[in-house]
């Protein structure tokens, strides 16, 4: 690391964390780009049916193992069931121990299974998702699914660790949990229910509009920022005395 010409990190948090272990280096912040939305080819797509009962839906996205909050999500479902809270959860993706599509008998929790990211806007609409939750137990260095949720116009609730608060706090496109809310699923559920309450409908709608308006990080902007690191690293280098390699050899 210390001999590298340059270092790239996907977030300021990741760069600062690296600097804690290698104080003499400084990484450039180059956020991950995402492909521009391309319509999915026509074909059969499968989804699980939810009761049409007006209960608001909270989604979790992606492949969720313990680090991404799999056990925390299960505890949230249990708490919501025990309280008869006015919320249901849908995992658009899969758990470490539940890969296939599945739904609890009371439809309190649904697992959609693997999905094509191009289908996400349609799936969020199908499951009537009002809020995307990140119950992470450990820090994220960037989080592609946050970019996907915003691109689909969904506000988010994120933990106060890692790169997620760095990305969300300066915007009006979501909320950052307090430290107690992140550490205690009971308090996390309280916050979720409050955000979905009818009294907060205007705030949720405003956050959804802000999410849809978030400028995406494109693959081109990511590539340009990375190439600029090469340009800075090469600037001032002494020219080699050796003849350049022929293009055909390269």
PLY file of the C-alpha trace (Angstrom):
ply
format ascii 1.0
element vertex 250
property float x
property float y
property float z
element edge 249
property int vertex1
property int vertex2
end_header
0.00 0.00 0.00
2.73 2.46 0.98
4.57 1.93 -2.33
1.46 2.33 -4.49
1.46 5.23 -6.95
-2.09 6.01 -5.91
-5.05 4.48 -4.08
-8.75 4.66 -4.87
-11.62 4.28 -2.40
-15.36 4.28 -3.21
-16.22 6.65 -0.35
-14.59 9.11 1.99
-15.36 6.76 4.88
-13.45 3.92 3.20
-10.52 6.23 2.46
-10.42 7.53 6.03
-10.62 4.01 7.44
-7.63 2.97 5.31
-5.72 6.02 6.56
-6.20 4.85 10.16
-4.02 1.83 9.36
-1.71 3.51 6.83
-1.40 7.12 8.06
1.15 8.05 5.39
-1.17 7.37 2.44
-4.18 9.21 1.11
-6.74 7.53 -1.12
-8.71 9.35 -3.79
-12.49 9.23 -3.40
-13.95 7.75 -6.61
-17.59 6.65 -6.10
-18.78 3.55 -7.91
-20.66 4.28 -11.11
-23.77 2.41 -12.11
-24.89 1.55 -15.65
-27.54 3.71 -17.21
-30.99 2.19 -17.01
-31.60 -0.12 -19.95
-35.08 -1.59 -20.52
-35.17 -5.27 -19.76
-35.88 -7.62 -22.60
-39.42 -8.94 -22.70
-39.88 -12.23 -20.91
-41.49 -14.01 -18.00
-40.89 -12.47 -14.59
-42.09 -14.01 -11.34
-43.14 -12.18 -8.17
-44.93 -13.06 -4.94
-48.43 -11.67 -4.36
-49.09 -9.46 -1.31
-52.50 -8.88 0.29
-54.08 -5.68 -1.00
-54.85 -4.40 2.50
-53.16 -1.01 2.58
-50.39 -2.12 4.94
-47.20 -0.20 3.97
-44.23 -2.21 2.76
-40.59 -1.78 3.73
-38.06 -3.37 1.39
-34.54 -4.65 1.96
-32.47 -5.16 -1.19
-29.83 -7.62 -2.34
-28.06 -10.66 -0.97
-28.43 -10.33 2.80
-26.21 -12.29 5.16
-25.41 -11.60 8.81
-23.17 -8.64 7.95
-25.97 -7.01 5.95
-28.42 -7.62 8.80
-30.12 -10.94 8.05
-30.73 -11.80 11.71
-31.74 -8.20 12.46
-34.33 -8.31 9.68
-35.74 -11.53 11.11
-35.99 -9.94 14.56
-37.74 -6.88 13.08
-40.34 -9.19 11.52
-40.86 -10.97 14.84
-41.25 -7.68 16.68
-43.68 -6.32 14.09
-45.72 -9.50 14.36
-45.76 -9.41 18.16
-46.88 -5.78 18.18
-49.30 -6.16 15.26
-47.46 -3.15 13.79
-48.84 -1.64 10.60
-45.90 -2.67 8.41
-44.71 -5.63 6.38
-41.25 -6.47 5.06
-40.17 -7.67 1.62
-36.65 -8.79 0.82
-36.08 -8.18 -2.88
-33.14 -10.54 -2.98
-32.41 -13.45 -0.67
-31.21 -14.40 2.80
-28.20 -16.52 3.62
-30.60 -19.27 4.70
-33.56 -18.59 2.39
-32.59 -18.30 -1.27
-35.85 -19.15 -3.03
-39.05 -17.12 -3.10
-41.00 -17.53 0.14
-43.71 -15.85 2.20
-44.75 -16.27 5.83
-48.31 -17.45 6.48
-49.35 -13.98 7.65
-47.54 -12.25 4.74
-45.63 -10.24 7.31
-42.37 -11.21 5.57
-41.76 -12.05 1.91
-38.56 -13.15 0.20
-38.62 -12.42 -3.52
-35.41 -14.22 -4.47
-32.75 -13.21 -6.99
-33.62 -10.38 -9.34
-32.28 -8.53 -12.34
-31.42 -4.96 -11.24
-33.20 -3.70 -14.36
-36.42 -5.10 -12.89
-36.07 -3.28 -9.57
-38.36 -0.31 -10.36
-41.11 -2.74 -11.42
-40.58 -4.92 -8.35
-40.67 -1.96 -5.97
-43.94 -0.91 -7.58
-45.36 -4.44 -7.46
-44.61 -4.79 -3.74
-45.87 -1.23 -3.09
-42.63 -0.29 -1.33
-42.72 3.01 0.57
-39.28 2.83 2.20
-36.03 0.91 1.65
-34.30 -0.20 4.86
-30.62 -0.99 5.46
-30.44 -3.01 8.71
-26.70 -3.60 8.29
-24.79 -5.07 11.22
-21.47 -3.94 9.74
-20.30 -0.95 7.67
-20.75 -0.58 3.92
-17.96 0.91 1.82
-20.39 2.31 -0.79
-23.62 0.28 -1.38
-24.82 -0.20 -4.95
-28.37 -0.94 -3.82
-28.63 2.57 -2.36
-27.96 3.96 -5.84
-30.58 1.56 -7.24
-33.19 2.52 -4.63
-32.72 6.23 -5.33
-32.84 5.67 -9.09
-36.23 4.03 -8.53
-37.45 7.00 -6.46
-37.52 5.30 -3.06
-36.37 7.02 0.15
-34.10 5.11 2.52
-33.41 4.55 6.21
-29.74 3.76 6.88
-27.51 2.99 9.89
-25.08 5.57 11.32
-22.01 3.56 10.28
-19.85 3.22 7.18
-20.45 5.08 3.94
-24.24 5.06 4.14
-24.66 8.10 6.43
-22.00 9.90 4.38
-24.15 9.43 1.28
-27.58 10.00 2.84
-27.13 12.68 5.53
-26.42 15.60 3.14
-29.56 14.81 1.12
-33.30 14.98 1.68
-33.68 11.51 0.12
-33.72 9.52 3.34
-32.90 9.33 7.03
-29.99 8.17 9.19
-30.81 6.14 12.28
-29.57 7.33 15.65
-27.02 5.14 17.40
-29.66 3.71 19.80
-32.04 2.98 16.89
-29.31 1.11 15.04
-28.30 -0.96 18.07
-31.84 -1.91 19.18
-34.30 -3.48 16.71
-37.21 -2.40 18.91
-36.22 1.26 18.51
-35.48 0.69 14.82
-39.02 -0.59 14.35
-40.38 2.45 16.22
-38.58 4.70 13.73
-39.87 2.72 10.74
-43.47 2.84 11.96
-43.17 6.59 12.62
-41.84 7.26 9.11
-44.71 5.26 7.58
-47.46 6.78 9.74
-50.19 8.80 7.97
-49.07 11.88 9.90
-45.70 11.66 8.13
-47.10 11.09 4.62
-45.98 14.48 3.32
-42.43 13.96 4.60
-42.25 10.52 3.00
-43.52 11.89 -0.31
-40.97 14.71 -0.23
-38.17 12.23 0.44
-39.34 10.06 -2.47
-39.19 13.06 -4.81
-35.73 13.93 -3.54
-34.61 10.32 -4.11
-35.83 10.37 -7.71
-33.94 13.63 -8.27
-30.59 12.36 -6.93
-27.95 12.67 -9.67
-26.52 9.24 -10.50
-22.83 8.45 -10.60
-22.30 7.23 -14.14
-19.74 4.73 -15.35
-18.22 7.52 -17.45
-17.73 9.85 -14.47
-16.19 7.00 -12.47
-13.82 6.15 -15.33
-12.84 9.80 -15.80
-12.06 10.18 -12.09
-9.98 6.98 -12.12
-8.07 8.04 -15.24
-7.32 11.39 -13.62
-5.52 9.47 -10.86
-3.29 7.86 -13.50
-2.61 11.25 -15.09
-1.52 12.71 -11.73
0.65 9.69 -10.98
2.40 9.89 -14.36
2.93 13.65 -14.29
6.57 14.53 -13.78
7.86 10.99 -14.28
11.20 10.79 -16.08
10.94 9.35 -19.58
12.35 5.86 -19.93
15.52 5.25 -21.89
14.03 2.13 -23.38
12.13 2.08 -26.63
8.38 1.71 -26.14
6.84 -1.69 -26.72
5.31 -2.18 -30.13
1.50 -2.13 -30.14
1.44 -5.59 -31.71
3.40 -6.98 -28.73
1.04 -5.33 -26.28
0 1
1 2
2 3
3 4
4 5
5 6
6 7
7 8
8 9
9 10
10 11
11 12
12 13
13 14
14 15
15 16
16 17
17 18
18 19
19 20
20 21
21 22
22 23
23 24
24 25
25 26
26 27
27 28
28 29
29 30
30 31
31 32
32 33
33 34
34 35
35 36
36 37
37 38
38 39
39 40
40 41
41 42
42 43
43 44
44 45
45 46
46 47
47 48
48 49
49 50
50 51
51 52
52 53
53 54
54 55
55 56
56 57
57 58
58 59
59 60
60 61
61 62
62 63
63 64
64 65
65 66
66 67
67 68
68 69
69 70
70 71
71 72
72 73
73 74
74 75
75 76
76 77
77 78
78 79
79 80
80 81
81 82
82 83
83 84
84 85
85 86
86 87
87 88
88 89
89 90
90 91
91 92
92 93
93 94
94 95
95 96
96 97
97 98
98 99
99 100
100 101
101 102
102 103
103 104
104 105
105 106
106 107
107 108
108 109
109 110
110 111
111 112
112 113
113 114
114 115
115 116
116 117
117 118
118 119
119 120
120 121
121 122
122 123
123 124
124 125
125 126
126 127
127 128
128 129
129 130
130 131
131 132
132 133
133 134
134 135
135 136
136 137
137 138
138 139
139 140
140 141
141 142
142 143
143 144
144 145
145 146
146 147
147 148
148 149
149 150
150 151
151 152
152 153
153 154
154 155
155 156
156 157
157 158
158 159
159 160
160 161
161 162
162 163
163 164
164 165
165 166
166 167
167 168
168 169
169 170
170 171
171 172
172 173
173 174
174 175
175 176
176 177
177 178
178 179
179 180
180 181
181 182
182 183
183 184
184 185
185 186
186 187
187 188
188 189
189 190
190 191
191 192
192 193
193 194
194 195
195 196
196 197
197 198
198 199
199 200
200 201
201 202
202 203
203 204
204 205
205 206
206 207
207 208
208 209
209 210
210 211
211 212
212 213
213 214
214 215
215 216
216 217
217 218
218 219
219 220
220 221
221 222
222 223
223 224
224 225
225 226
226 227
227 228
228 229
229 230
230 231
231 232
232 233
233 234
234 235
235 236
236 237
237 238
238 239
239 240
240 241
241 242
242 243
243 244
244 245
245 246
246 247
247 248
248 249
